């Protein structure tokens, strides 16, 4: 199984009376999402399951990918790393899964997958971290296959 963690692109600050879930992408964030979406689309297998947080900024980010996705309420801001892994059915899923979500949860998932411990790692906005397993179901066989930032994607 491959698990790809994609942090939403740059979003506006919450305005007066606006909930965190309503924050939209900035113009820069839209550009970041398009770039990373194009790169991911060229790399992901056709069978990849795509899950996104219900926050507006994550939905706008994943829409730049141009593929079908499922909004998953367990991926909302403040989710626990175990919620992300459960939603992705890690490590038992046969297909690749792309999760579009938030900090600090995605960084915590990355740390957990690579170290087995609870650390606060930072995943930059619009960046993707791609994890894979050498031996299906064996947590010790997890490795970091790729890390890509939107500003590294060739236009």
MDAnalysis code that builds the backbone (N, CA, C; Angstrom):
import MDAnalysis as mda
import numpy as np

u = mda.Universe.empty(465, n_residues=155, atom_resindex=np.repeat(np.arange(155), 3), trajectory=True)
u.add_TopologyAttr("name", ["N", "CA", "C"] * 155)
u.add_TopologyAttr("resid", np.arange(1, 156))
u.add_TopologyAttr("resname", ["UNK", "UNK", "UNK", "UNK", "UNK", "UNK", "UNK", "UNK", "UNK", "UNK", "UNK", "UNK", "UNK", "UNK", "UNK", "UNK", "UNK", "UNK", "UNK", "UNK", "UNK", "UNK", "UNK", "UNK", "UNK", "UNK", "UNK", "UNK", "UNK", "UNK", "UNK", "UNK", "UNK", "UNK", "UNK", "UNK", "UNK", "UNK", "UNK", "UNK", "UNK", "UNK", "UNK", "UNK", "UNK", "UNK", "UNK", "UNK", "UNK", "UNK", "UNK", "UNK", "UNK", "UNK", "UNK", "UNK", "UNK", "UNK", "UNK", "UNK", "UNK", "UNK", "UNK", "UNK", "UNK", "UNK", "UNK", "UNK", "UNK", "UNK", "UNK", "UNK", "UNK", "UNK", "UNK", "UNK", "UNK", "UNK", "UNK", "UNK", "UNK", "UNK", "UNK", "UNK", "UNK", "UNK", "UNK", "UNK", "UNK", "UNK", "UNK", "UNK", "UNK", "UNK", "UNK", "UNK", "UNK", "UNK", "UNK", "UNK", "UNK", "UNK", "UNK", "UNK", "UNK", "UNK", "UNK", "UNK", "UNK", "UNK", "UNK", "UNK", "UNK", "UNK", "UNK", "UNK", "UNK", "UNK", "UNK", "UNK", "UNK", "UNK", "UNK", "UNK", "UNK", "UNK", "UNK", "UNK", "UNK", "UNK", "UNK", "UNK", "UNK", "UNK", "UNK", "UNK", "UNK", "UNK", "UNK", "UNK", "UNK", "UNK", "UNK", "UNK", "UNK", "UNK", "UNK", "UNK", "UNK", "UNK", "UNK", "UNK", "UNK", "UNK", "UNK"])
u.atoms.positions = np.array([
    [0.833, -1.189, 0.000],
    [0.000, 0.000, 0.000],
    [0.872, 1.245, 0.000],
    [0.460, 2.225, -0.770],
    [1.074, 3.545, -0.728],
    [0.093, 4.502, -0.048],
    [0.620, 5.383, 0.783],
    [-0.185, 6.408, 1.445],
    [0.468, 7.746, 1.150],
    [-0.287, 8.630, 0.515],
    [0.218, 9.944, 0.161],
    [-0.515, 10.978, 1.013],
    [0.242, 11.804, 1.712],
    [-0.318, 12.865, 2.546],
    [-0.089, 14.187, 1.827],
    [-1.171, 14.899, 1.516],
    [-1.092, 16.170, 0.799],
    [-1.704, 17.251, 1.678],
    [-0.873, 18.179, 2.126],
    [-1.388, 19.285, 2.925],
    [-2.042, 20.312, 2.003],
    [-3.151, 20.865, 2.449],
    [-3.841, 21.883, 1.655],
    [-2.901, 23.038, 1.335],
    [-3.205, 23.735, 0.266],
    [-2.417, 24.883, -0.174],
    [-2.707, 26.091, 0.728],
    [-1.998, 27.188, 0.457],
    [-2.132, 28.395, 1.273],
    [-3.571, 28.894, 1.302],
    [-4.051, 29.179, 2.512],
    [-5.432, 29.631, 2.690],
    [-5.467, 30.998, 3.361],
    [-6.578, 31.668, 3.153],
    [-6.778, 32.975, 3.789],
    [-6.962, 32.789, 5.285],
    [-6.716, 33.857, 6.022],
    [-6.984, 33.845, 7.454],
    [-8.495, 33.884, 7.662],
    [-8.932, 33.379, 8.795],
    [-10.360, 33.422, 9.114],
    [-10.780, 34.863, 9.366],
    [-11.823, 35.303, 8.681],
    [-12.352, 36.654, 8.881],
    [-13.342, 36.667, 10.026],
    [-13.850, 37.841, 10.343],
    [-14.830, 37.954, 11.421],
    [-16.052, 37.079, 11.136],
    [-16.415, 36.295, 12.116],
    [-17.591, 35.437, 11.985],
    [-17.406, 34.226, 11.078],
    [-16.192, 34.020, 10.585],
    [-15.919, 32.898, 9.678],
    [-15.374, 31.724, 10.488],
    [-15.896, 30.545, 10.217],
    [-15.364, 29.365, 10.906],
    [-14.097, 28.896, 10.189],
    [-13.297, 28.127, 10.891],
    [-12.065, 27.585, 10.312],
    [-12.358, 26.741, 9.070],
    [-13.465, 26.042, 9.065],
    [-13.816, 25.182, 7.924],
    [-14.147, 25.983, 6.665],
    [-14.480, 27.268, 6.816],
    [-14.870, 28.105, 5.676],
    [-13.715, 28.795, 4.976],
    [-12.516, 28.709, 5.532],
    [-11.368, 29.401, 4.940],
    [-11.085, 28.870, 3.542],
    [-10.938, 29.788, 2.590],
    [-10.694, 29.422, 1.186],
    [-9.224, 29.637, 0.836],
    [-8.816, 29.082, -0.294],
    [-7.449, 29.268, -0.772],
    [-7.236, 30.704, -1.227],
    [-6.026, 31.185, -1.041],
    [-5.625, 32.476, -1.595],
    [-5.320, 32.263, -3.083],
    [-5.038, 33.328, -3.802],
    [-4.632, 33.212, -5.210],
    [-3.354, 32.378, -5.300],
    [-2.404, 32.644, -4.398],
    [-1.173, 31.845, -4.361],
    [-1.495, 30.378, -4.073],
    [-2.412, 30.128, -3.160],
    [-2.813, 28.768, -2.822],
    [-3.440, 28.045, -4.003],
    [-4.237, 28.756, -4.789],
    [-4.840, 28.145, -5.984],
    [-3.757, 27.720, -6.966],
    [-2.737, 28.557, -7.112],
    [-1.614, 28.242, -7.999],
    [-0.839, 27.028, -7.464],
    [-0.602, 27.002, -6.149],
    [0.091, 25.873, -5.534],
    [-0.688, 24.567, -5.753],
    [-1.989, 24.635, -5.545],
    [-2.835, 23.445, -5.693],
    [-2.809, 22.937, -7.133],
    [-2.869, 23.844, -8.101],
    [-2.818, 23.439, -9.519],
    [-1.501, 22.742, -9.848],
    [-0.399, 23.333, -9.404],
    [0.919, 22.745, -9.675],
    [1.044, 21.348, -9.067],
    [0.729, 21.259, -7.789],
    [0.863, 19.972, -7.116],
    [-0.154, 18.976, -7.645],
    [-1.346, 19.445, -7.963],
    [-2.356, 18.562, -8.545],
    [-1.898, 17.964, -9.861],
    [-1.252, 18.760, -10.695],
    [-0.736, 18.252, -11.977],
    [0.349, 17.208, -11.740],
    [1.238, 17.473, -10.798],
    [2.301, 16.516, -10.518],
    [1.732, 15.210, -9.969],
    [0.849, 15.322, -8.982],
    [0.251, 14.121, -8.406],
    [-0.525, 13.327, -9.453],
    [-1.284, 14.023, -10.291],
    [-2.064, 13.329, -11.315],
    [-1.160, 12.523, -12.250],
    [0.029, 13.035, -12.520],
    [0.958, 12.320, -13.405],
    [1.638, 11.142, -12.703],
    [1.587, 11.099, -11.373],
    [2.280, 10.062, -10.600],
    [1.358, 9.003, -10.001],
    [0.153, 9.392, -9.647],
    [-0.752, 8.478, -8.946],
    [-1.312, 7.407, -9.870],
    [-1.474, 6.189, -9.349],
    [-2.144, 5.166, -10.154],
    [-3.618, 5.524, -10.337],
    [-4.213, 5.044, -11.416],
    [-5.630, 5.323, -11.679],
    [-6.529, 4.823, -10.559],
    [-6.114, 3.757, -9.875],
    [-6.934, 3.150, -8.832],
    [-6.821, 3.838, -7.480],
    [-6.056, 4.908, -7.381],
    [-5.836, 5.590, -6.107],
    [-7.154, 6.119, -5.536],
    [-7.412, 5.799, -4.265],
    [-8.554, 6.370, -3.544],
    [-8.128, 7.734, -3.016],
    [-9.013, 8.709, -3.102],
    [-8.688, 10.071, -2.689],
    [-9.695, 10.513, -1.632],
    [-9.164, 10.903, -0.472],
    [-9.984, 11.338, 0.653],
    [-9.587, 12.758, 1.035],
    [-10.582, 13.590, 1.327],
    [-10.305, 14.984, 1.683],
    [-11.106, 15.405, 2.903],
    [-10.504, 16.276, 3.682],
    [-11.161, 16.914, 4.805],
    [-12.352, 17.734, 4.280],
    [-13.360, 17.966, 5.119],
    [-14.504, 18.780, 4.686],
    [-14.231, 20.286, 4.652],
    [-13.044, 20.733, 5.040],
    [-12.728, 22.164, 5.029],
    [-12.672, 22.677, 3.587],
    [-13.174, 23.884, 3.378],
    [-13.200, 24.474, 2.035],
    [-11.805, 24.462, 1.406],
    [-10.773, 24.809, 2.164],
    [-9.423, 24.886, 1.602],
    [-8.909, 23.526, 1.124],
    [-9.287, 22.443, 1.790],
    [-8.850, 21.121, 1.329],
    [-9.658, 20.687, 0.112],
    [-10.922, 21.029, 0.086],
    [-11.744, 20.677, -1.080],
    [-11.264, 21.436, -2.319],
    [-10.906, 22.707, -2.138],
    [-10.373, 23.467, -3.275],
    [-9.019, 22.907, -3.710],
    [-8.216, 22.464, -2.768],
    [-6.923, 21.871, -3.096],
    [-7.109, 20.584, -3.889],
    [-7.949, 19.689, -3.411],
    [-8.120, 18.392, -4.081],
    [-8.806, 18.549, -5.440],
    [-9.654, 19.553, -5.596],
    [-10.314, 19.762, -6.888],
    [-9.314, 20.093, -7.981],
    [-8.170, 20.663, -7.611],
    [-7.121, 20.961, -8.591],
    [-6.502, 19.685, -9.169],
    [-6.703, 18.576, -8.500],
    [-6.203, 17.289, -8.988],
    [-7.018, 16.811, -10.187],
    [-8.298, 17.165, -10.221],
    [-9.152, 16.783, -11.348],
    [-9.603, 15.335, -11.328],
    [-9.629, 14.724, -10.155],
    [-10.094, 13.334, -10.022],
    [-11.237, 13.266, -9.008],
    [-11.959, 12.171, -9.063],
    [-13.022, 11.970, -8.083],
    [-12.400, 11.764, -6.709],
    [-13.081, 12.293, -5.703],
    [-12.605, 12.162, -4.324],
    [-13.806, 12.010, -3.412],
    [-13.516, 11.593, -2.188],
    [-14.564, 11.466, -1.180],
    [-14.221, 12.388, -0.015],
    [-15.176, 13.230, 0.367],
    [-15.006, 14.058, 1.550],
    [-15.189, 13.152, 2.765],
    [-14.287, 13.273, 3.725],
    [-14.314, 12.399, 4.902],
    [-14.249, 13.270, 6.155],
    [-15.319, 13.291, 6.936],
    [-15.399, 14.172, 8.106],
    [-14.336, 13.872, 9.162],
    [-13.823, 12.639, 9.207],
    [-12.792, 12.289, 10.191],
    [-11.436, 12.912, 9.876],
    [-11.336, 13.613, 8.741],
    [-10.077, 14.238, 8.343],
    [-10.071, 15.743, 8.614],
    [-11.098, 16.241, 9.279],
    [-11.230, 17.681, 9.560],
    [-10.084, 18.177, 10.437],
    [-9.874, 19.493, 10.484],
    [-8.827, 20.039, 11.349],
    [-8.981, 19.518, 12.777],
    [-7.841, 19.191, 13.381],
    [-7.859, 18.671, 14.738],
    [-7.998, 17.168, 14.826],
    [-8.041, 16.492, 13.682],
    [-8.148, 15.037, 13.682],
    [-6.938, 14.420, 14.367],
    [-7.120, 13.233, 14.871],
    [-6.037, 12.477, 15.483],
    [-5.324, 11.673, 14.390],
    [-4.027, 11.458, 14.500],
    [-3.336, 10.654, 13.488],
    [-3.993, 9.290, 13.252],
    [-4.520, 8.692, 14.299],
    [-5.179, 7.388, 14.136],
    [-6.431, 7.503, 13.263],
    [-7.098, 8.668, 13.266],
    [-8.262, 8.884, 12.401],
    [-7.852, 8.846, 10.930],
    [-6.703, 9.438, 10.626],
    [-6.202, 9.464, 9.254],
    [-5.882, 8.042, 8.792],
    [-5.156, 7.304, 9.638],
    [-4.765, 5.941, 9.275],
    [-5.983, 5.026, 9.144],
    [-6.960, 5.214, 10.002],
    [-8.182, 4.409, 9.928],
    [-8.957, 4.730, 8.651],
    [-9.107, 6.006, 8.318],
    [-9.836, 6.404, 7.105],
    [-9.166, 5.835, 5.856],
    [-7.825, 5.789, 5.872],
    [-7.069, 5.267, 4.725],
    [-6.975, 3.748, 4.738],
    [-7.418, 3.128, 5.838],
    [-7.300, 1.680, 6.027],
    [-5.832, 1.245, 5.953],
    [-4.978, 2.017, 6.610],
    [-3.545, 1.726, 6.670],
    [-3.290, 0.708, 7.759],
    [-2.519, -0.296, 7.521],
    [-1.751, -0.629, 6.327],
    [-2.419, -1.694, 5.462],
    [-3.710, -1.953, 5.697],
    [-4.358, -3.087, 5.045],
    [-4.949, -2.848, 3.680],
    [-4.962, -1.607, 3.214],
    [-5.582, -1.318, 1.921],
    [-4.723, -1.860, 0.784],
    [-5.357, -2.396, -0.215],
    [-4.635, -2.913, -1.391],
    [-4.277, -1.788, -2.360],
    [-5.090, -0.742, -2.378],
    [-4.876, 0.382, -3.294],
    [-4.077, 1.485, -2.622],
    [-3.558, 2.382, -3.432],
    [-2.939, 3.599, -2.929],
    [-4.040, 4.530, -2.436],
    [-3.716, 5.327, -1.425],
    [-4.675, 6.285, -0.873],
    [-3.985, 7.637, -0.731],
    [-4.653, 8.671, -1.234],
    [-4.209, 10.053, -1.084],
    [-5.132, 10.721, -0.074],
    [-4.535, 11.314, 0.963],
    [-5.290, 12.034, 1.986],
    [-4.936, 13.512, 1.890],
    [-5.942, 14.356, 1.723],
    [-5.739, 15.804, 1.682],
    [-6.231, 16.362, 3.015],
    [-5.285, 16.914, 3.783],
    [-5.653, 17.333, 5.125],
    [-4.836, 18.492, 5.654],
    [-4.610, 18.463, 6.973],
    [-4.140, 19.614, 7.733],
    [-2.952, 19.294, 8.629],
    [-2.263, 20.376, 9.005],
    [-1.277, 20.343, 10.071],
    [-2.017, 20.613, 11.378],
    [-1.581, 20.110, 12.486],
    [-0.387, 19.301, 12.664],
    [-0.584, 17.810, 12.411],
    [-1.826, 17.412, 12.127],
    [-2.127, 15.979, 12.035],
    [-1.305, 15.259, 10.976],
    [-1.179, 15.825, 9.773],
    [-0.429, 15.129, 8.727],
    [1.033, 14.937, 9.131],
    [1.632, 15.936, 9.760],
    [3.008, 15.800, 10.235],
    [3.133, 14.738, 11.308],
    [2.121, 14.629, 12.150],
    [2.120, 13.589, 13.186],
    [2.012, 12.202, 12.559],
    [1.203, 12.078, 11.511],
    [1.084, 10.797, 10.803],
    [2.427, 10.435, 10.174],
    [3.074, 11.403, 9.529],
    [4.377, 11.152, 8.894],
    [5.388, 10.658, 9.928],
    [5.454, 11.323, 11.070],
    [6.387, 10.925, 12.125],
    [6.065, 9.523, 12.636],
    [4.803, 9.249, 12.824],
    [4.383, 7.939, 13.317],
    [4.762, 6.832, 12.338],
    [4.555, 7.080, 11.049],
    [4.873, 6.061, 10.046],
    [6.370, 5.779, 9.973],
    [7.192, 6.822, 10.083],
    [8.633, 6.630, 9.918],
    [9.371, 6.271, 11.199],
    [8.851, 6.702, 12.338],
    [9.580, 6.464, 13.588],
    [8.823, 5.596, 14.589],
    [7.511, 5.507, 14.419],
    [6.706, 4.783, 15.394],
    [6.391, 5.617, 16.618],
    [6.853, 6.864, 16.644],
    [6.645, 7.737, 17.789],
    [5.803, 8.955, 17.413],
    [5.295, 9.620, 18.450],
    [4.456, 10.797, 18.285],
    [5.325, 12.060, 18.303],
    [5.633, 12.564, 17.102],
    [6.406, 13.793, 16.976],
    [5.589, 14.818, 16.205],
    [5.962, 16.082, 16.347],
    [5.307, 17.184, 15.633],
    [6.166, 17.581, 14.440],
    [6.026, 16.905, 13.324],
    [6.764, 17.254, 12.115],
    [5.937, 18.225, 11.287],
    [6.626, 19.086, 10.548],
    [5.949, 20.085, 9.730],
    [5.922, 19.656, 8.267],
    [4.747, 19.611, 7.706],
    [4.579, 19.412, 6.270],
    [4.157, 20.767, 5.715],
    [4.943, 21.293, 4.785],
    [4.668, 22.615, 4.232],
    [3.354, 22.637, 3.461],
    [2.770, 23.815, 3.371],
    [1.522, 23.976, 2.621],
    [1.709, 23.510, 1.183],
    [0.742, 22.765, 0.689],
    [0.671, 22.243, -0.681],
    [1.681, 21.143, -0.964],
    [2.431, 20.692, 0.034],
    [3.411, 19.629, -0.170],
    [2.782, 18.255, 0.011],
    [3.416, 17.272, -0.629],
    [2.959, 15.883, -0.536],
    [4.101, 15.005, -0.046],
    [3.784, 14.117, 0.873],
    [4.719, 13.112, 1.372],
    [4.148, 11.756, 0.983],
    [4.946, 10.939, 0.295],
    [4.489, 9.666, -0.266],
    [5.183, 8.526, 0.477],
    [4.399, 7.713, 1.151],
    [4.903, 6.569, 1.912],
    [4.535, 5.275, 1.196],
    [5.406, 4.283, 1.315],
    [5.147, 2.965, 0.720],
    [5.648, 1.897, 1.688],
    [5.228, 0.662, 1.426],
    [5.666, -0.485, 2.223],
    [6.362, -1.492, 1.317],
    [7.498, -2.000, 1.764],
    [8.164, -3.074, 1.020],
    [7.394, -4.380, 1.175],
    [6.953, -4.652, 2.415],
    [6.193, -5.867, 2.721],
    [4.815, -5.464, 3.225],
    [3.767, -5.773, 2.446],
    [2.413, -5.373, 2.855],
    [2.090, -5.804, 4.286],
    [1.573, -4.866, 5.062],
    [1.160, -5.148, 6.429],
    [2.276, -5.126, 7.454],
    [3.534, -4.964, 7.027],
    [4.662, -4.948, 7.951],
    [5.070, -3.502, 8.217],
    [4.733, -2.963, 9.407],
    [5.041, -1.564, 9.700],
    [6.542, -1.242, 9.633],
    [7.388, -2.220, 9.858],
    [8.833, -1.990, 9.819],
    [9.353, -1.807, 8.391],
    [8.512, -2.114, 7.408],
    [8.957, -2.006, 6.010],
    [8.534, -0.692, 5.348],
    [8.008, 0.236, 6.133],
    [7.553, 1.527, 5.594],
    [8.764, 2.392, 5.246],
    [8.680, 3.046, 4.101],
    [9.727, 3.987, 3.719],
    [9.103, 5.207, 3.046],
    [9.863, 6.282, 3.039],
    [9.440, 7.521, 2.403],
    [9.874, 7.464, 0.947],
    [8.905, 7.350, 0.067],
    [9.167, 7.192, -1.363],
    [9.466, 8.528, -2.036],
    [8.765, 9.589, -1.619],
    [8.955, 10.901, -2.236],
    [8.403, 11.999, -1.326],
    [9.012, 13.166, -1.450],
    [8.474, 14.391, -0.856],
    [8.538, 15.437, -1.964],
    [7.426, 16.100, -2.193],
    [7.405, 17.107, -3.250],
    [6.695, 18.357, -2.739],
    [7.304, 19.494, -3.032],
    [6.716, 20.792, -2.700],
    [6.220, 21.448, -3.980],
    [5.150, 22.196, -3.875],
    [4.543, 22.832, -5.054],
    [5.527, 23.734, -5.785],
    [6.413, 24.408, -5.057],
    [7.346, 25.308, -5.713],
    [8.489, 24.568, -6.435],
    [8.561, 23.257, -6.283],
    [9.561, 22.459, -7.017],
    [9.012, 21.851, -8.296],
    [7.691, 21.897, -8.431],
    [7.068, 21.339, -9.631],
    [7.355, 22.258, -10.808],
    [7.860, 21.677, -11.875],
    [8.184, 22.449, -13.076],
    [6.873, 22.897, -13.721],
    [6.822, 24.163, -14.084],
    [5.598, 24.746, -14.644],
    [5.273, 24.130, -15.991],
])
